[in-house]
Amino acid sequence: MKTIIVKIVLFASLFFAFAACSNDGEVRETDVTAVKKLYEPNDGRAIILKASDNASVYFEWEPARAEDNGGVLYEVAFDKQDGDFSNPVYLLASDDNGAATSATIKHKDLNRIAALAGIESAQQGTLKWTVYSSKSYKAVKAEEERTLILTRLAGFAEIPEQLYITGDATEAGENLAEALIMKKTDKGIFEIYTKLTEGKTFKFVSSTNGTPEEYSVDGEKIVLGGTNTVAKTGIYKYYLDFNIGAFTMKEVTKVSLFLNWSQKKIELPYKGLGLWEVTNQNITGLSGNDNSDDRYKFRMESSAGETEWRAIRNDSKPTGDASYYYMVEKNNVEQWTDNEVWKTPSTTGWSDKTYDITFSLNAQSEYTHNLVIK
């Protein structure tokens, strides 16, 4: 399976980074001991999995020792109740990129692992777990094994291939053919940023024609049928995960361009269909580094707190490629964030110029932005 292949490739690459050398320069593998004792969770612990992003289980074990007294890497391995770990259903690196003797694993991840082990939605079943230690490509299984008794989340047996939002509360109204498509971020996972109107209703549907499946939300769960009524007009993000039958929602209250050095914020009004935009915005009064340091990003304020939107993988001047401007949401809100800041195409600084700035989270395209100096 995919995780096993990833593990093999990872350990093969680590061989060259961590292998020791003999006196004549010959590369050889460095041995590592097996983990002797598992600490947490207790053997046979029963857990009813929850859909909350904050719900997790803490795993901990005794450290292994490397022959050269260097660092050791760890993975938590899961298998079926009758498995022998010769082909585990899932492998997960410990915290600190595999260096820690502990792992904090979310309930949502355990739910997916339980599904791989054949435990049905909303049913109880048993998983075995242990820990592998390694120094190079050879992994050593711990001397102990333990079990977890998990009650899975109530995911959907039939997961929609695509999802839309419709209803008189939405920006497109209640005509099914005009329902707004939601962004599919993974199998069974959909999200949208959109305006909803107070006192009106909406629902989610699997198609814009015929007789689609209809869904609504209740508590923290996705349910078949029904509608939801909007309590307050606002811009909302809805995130639905049909694999676990759960959703999250937040109200977005402000989006701003953030100039790194001066920490100046320029608010962008919401224009509709996942687009925030300001035109003919004049920036004045900046000097020195405030003006000449051309790095920027975006800040989003919401009912869930403040987040940042930054480039996916660059820390250099624009290349002309549209993907340079693609964005991803990050939880660490800081003035300086390595490798995740952008550069304006201007060479003479920010001040005394007029800008058109757009920030697009439209579900039909990549999350992106544009900054035009007029």
LINBELGI-V373126 format. One record per backbone hydrogen bond with DSSP energy under -0.5 kcal/mol. NH is the residue of the N-H (numbers start at 1). CO is the residue of the C=O. E is the energy in kcal/mol with one decimal. If there is no record, write none. Layout:
[[NH	CO	E] [NH	CO	E]]
This chain:
[[4	1	-0.5] [5	1	-2.1] [6	2	-2.5] [7	3	-2.1] [8	4	-2.4] [9	5	-2.5] [10	6	-2.6] [11	7	-2.7] [12	8	-2.2] [13	9	-2.1] [14	10	-2.2] [15	11	-1.3] [16	12	-0.7] [16	13	-0.6] [17	13	-0.8] [18	14	-2.5] [19	15	-1.9] [20	28	-1.3] [22	26	-2.5] [25	22	-2.0] [28	20	-3.0] [31	29	-0.5] [33	65	-2.7] [39	60	-2.5] [40	60	-1.7] [44	147	-1.7] [45	42	-1.7] [45	147	-0.8] [47	149	-3.0] [49	47	-0.8] [49	151	-1.9] [55	52	-1.0] [57	105	-2.7] [59	57	-0.5] [59	103	-2.8] [60	40	-2.2] [61	101	-1.9] [62	37	-3.0] [67	31	-3.0] [69	66	-1.9] [73	134	-2.7] [74	98	-2.4] [75	132	-2.0] [76	92	-3.2] [77	75	-0.5] [77	130	-2.4] [78	90	-2.6] [79	128	-2.3] [81	126	-0.6] [83	80	-1.9] [88	85	-0.6] [89	78	-1.4] [90	78	-1.4] [92	76	-2.3] [94	74	-1.8] [95	102	-2.5] [98	94	-1.7] [98	95	-0.5] [99	96	-1.4] [100	95	-2.3] [103	59	-2.2] [105	57	-2.5] [105	103	-0.7] [106	104	-0.5] [107	55	-2.5] [110	106	-2.2] [111	107	-2.4] [112	108	-1.6] [113	109	-2.3] [114	110	-2.7] [115	111	-1.8] [116	112	-1.9] [117	113	-1.4] [118	115	-1.6] [119	114	-2.4] [122	153	-1.5] [123	120	-2.0] [125	150	-2.4] [127	148	-2.9] [128	79	-2.6] [129	146	-3.0] [130	77	-1.9] [132	75	-2.9] [133	140	-2.5] [134	73	-2.0] [135	138	-0.7] [136	138	-0.5] [139	137	-0.6] [140	133	-3.4] [142	131	-2.1] [143	35	-2.9] [146	129	-2.6] [148	127	-2.7] [149	45	-2.8] [150	125	-2.5] [150	148	-0.7] [151	47	-2.2] [152	123	-2.6] [152	150	-0.6] [155	153	-1.7] [156	242	-2.5] [159	157	-0.7] [164	205	-2.5] [165	180	-2.3] [166	203	-2.5] [167	173	-1.6] [169	201	-2.5] [170	167	-1.7] [173	170	-0.6] [176	174	-0.7] [178	175	-1.8] [179	176	-1.8] [180	165	-2.2] [182	163	-2.5] [183	191	-2.6] [185	183	-0.8] [185	189	-1.6] [186	189	-1.1] [189	186	-2.2] [190	240	-2.6] [191	183	-2.0] [192	238	-1.8] [193	361	-0.5] [194	192	-0.5] [194	236	-2.5] [196	234	-2.5] [197	169	-1.5] [199	230	-3.3] [200	197	-1.6] [202	228	-2.0] [203	166	-2.4] [204	215	-2.7] [205	164	-2.1] [206	213	-1.7] [212	210	-0.5] [215	204	-2.9] [216	223	-2.3] [218	221	-3.0] [220	218	-0.6] [221	218	-2.5] [222	245	-2.2] [223	216	-3.0] [225	214	-3.4] [228	202	-2.6] [230	200	-2.7] [234	196	-2.0] [235	252	-0.6] [236	194	-3.3] [236	234	-0.5] [237	250	-2.8] [238	192	-2.2] [238	236	-0.5] [239	248	-2.5] [240	190	-3.0] [241	246	-3.1] [242	188	-3.2] [242	240	-0.6] [244	241	-0.8] [245	241	-0.8] [246	241	-1.9] [247	220	-1.4] [248	239	-2.2] [250	237	-1.7] [252	235	-2.9] [252	250	-0.6] [253	251	-0.6] [253	301	-2.2] [254	301	-1.7] [256	299	-2.5] [257	266	-2.7] [258	297	-3.1] [259	257	-0.5] [259	264	-2.5] [260	258	-0.6] [260	295	-1.8] [263	259	-2.0] [264	259	-0.5] [266	257	-2.2] [268	255	-3.1] [269	267	-0.5] [269	277	-0.6] [271	275	-3.2] [272	275	-1.3] [275	272	-0.9] [276	359	-2.7] [277	269	-2.6] [278	357	-2.4] [281	355	-3.0] [282	280	-0.6] [283	353	-2.2] [290	287	-1.1] [291	288	-0.9] [292	288	-2.6] [293	289	-2.3] [294	292	-0.7] [296	342	-1.2] [297	258	-1.9] [298	309	-2.0] [299	256	-2.7] [300	307	-2.8] [301	254	-2.9] [302	305	-1.0] [303	251	-2.1] [305	302	-1.9] [307	300	-2.6] [308	330	-2.7] [309	298	-2.5] [310	308	-0.5] [310	328	-2.3] [312	326	-0.8] [314	339	-0.6] [324	321	-1.6] [325	322	-1.6] [326	323	-1.5] [327	367	-2.6] [328	310	-2.2] [330	308	-3.5] [333	331	-0.9] [334	332	-0.8] [340	337	-1.7] [341	314	-0.6] [342	296	-2.0] [344	294	-1.5] [350	291	-1.7] [352	283	-2.3] [353	283	-1.1] [355	281	-2.7] [356	372	-2.1] [357	278	-3.0] [358	370	-2.7] [359	276	-2.8] [360	368	-2.7] [361	274	-3.7] [361	359	-0.6] [365	362	-1.5] [368	360	-1.9] [368	366	-0.5] [370	358	-2.2] [372	356	-2.9] [374	354	-3.1] [374	372	-0.6]]
